[in-house]
């Protein structure tokens, strides 16, 4: 009977396990009716029921102690979030570098805003006094040297040996457009060294067939003799070039000791930026390089610089100064919507071709007067019909000299030429109506076959490739990049008007993005990359 009583009691318990007092009284009355004949058992039942009721009245679950019903709020009915525990990666980062807790949005870093740097780069300082003397000292620092050329050629040999394990037919050429000095602002973003792999597209198509698959490459020729030129043409040339860059980059990183930094595949010539390992006896630091496959821009740039070094040394020095200024001020990173270093070279040469007469007149002739560059252009370009093009603007009389020189008696310093360069593109050159054309060497509108770079709110940049007159090298400049370009021209011109005539150190102060709106922000300094 005790078992039946226990079952009955359990059946009347509530959801919280507590027996209601009213239910208990009903149970007692029922037991009195059923067991009235057995008084001895009835006494024990009453005593047990009373003890059980007293125990339930005194006992309160621990989880109900001290609780109260809160007013409903926005998070009513939702489970409280669990305490955030940093992951193993966060613990390795340290107490001040842990990631945000789940559901807690960390403050996003807006693109283009400055961030604190562990490797700040300051503006250069000079021992010389005066604008022209400082310019001369800087040019001597950043000019290519014989030691730098040896390092670059050794680097090219190392790359060639590594890549020939993948494709034995490759040839590697390296170009240095300046000194290999480190510690410059944006030194990794805009390297001074270009490494170019030269290899036939047919060979690439044959060697990389497994990477593309048979459907992209076409059918194998009978006998397995490799891919024909027709099959290589069926494959998109740009896709082939990018695939080759990825394959070679993997080989250099895994077997050559290189480090990958960034890729730039959206430009006219796809490339990647790598850090080459230090070269014992030649360089103690890693060397940033731009790496590409069958790119012609570095070759053309090197040909122009080599020839200018023989024709007019001031032209080469002006290019070095212009590119260093553009790099330090952050307006020559093509992947960010600015003019490329090669475009800045063309702007400097074009200025010397069309230099206004009140500044002394032109110093260089049109491209036909450049022996090496014109021969390269003749072998890479098709005849261009300029008869239907607009008539060029009147030009000042040009006193021609031998082999591309326009004048030989002009003694203007490189520092003075740079100031004229800034004023020309700030005040004289019409960005909306004119095009930079070394091939013509005169101020004129864009040629008929040259694509015009049009912006919605700005004038645009039209720079003709002297080796391909149908290609506009300025088409990648963004509106923000165009505004920054003019802002830097205005800043430089304002510095030239200072009482001291301009300080080169102030001109080359590394550019920094605008600061993020935050209190207690650490001061920003430009970095090498």
Secondary structure, 3 states (H helix, E strand, C coil): CHHHHHHHHHHCECCCCCECHHHHHHHHHHHHHHCCCCHHHHHHHHHHHHHHHHHHHHCCCHHHCCCCCCCCCCCCCCCCCCCCCCCHHHHHHCCCCCCCCCCCCCCCCCCCCCCCCCCECCCCCCCCCCHHHHHHHHHHHHCCCHHHHHHHHHHHHHHHHHHCCCCCCCEEEEEECCCCCCCCCCCCCCCCEEEEEECCHHHHHHHCHHHHCHHHHCCCCHHHCCCCHHHHHHCCHHHHHHHHHHHHHHHHHHHCCCEEEEEECCCCCCEEEEEECCECCCECCCEEEEEEECCCHHHHHHHHHHHHHHHCHHHHHHHHHHHHHHHHCCCCCHHHCCCCHHHHHHHHHHHHHCCCHHHCCCCECCHHHCHHHHHHHHHHCCCCCCCCCCCCCCCCCCCCCCCCECCCCCCCCHHHHHHHHHHHHHHHCCCCCCEECCCCCCCECCCCCCCCCCCCCCCCCCEEECCEEEEECCCCCCHHHHHHHHHHHHHHHHHHCCCCCCCHHHHCCCCCCCCCCCCCCCCCCCECC
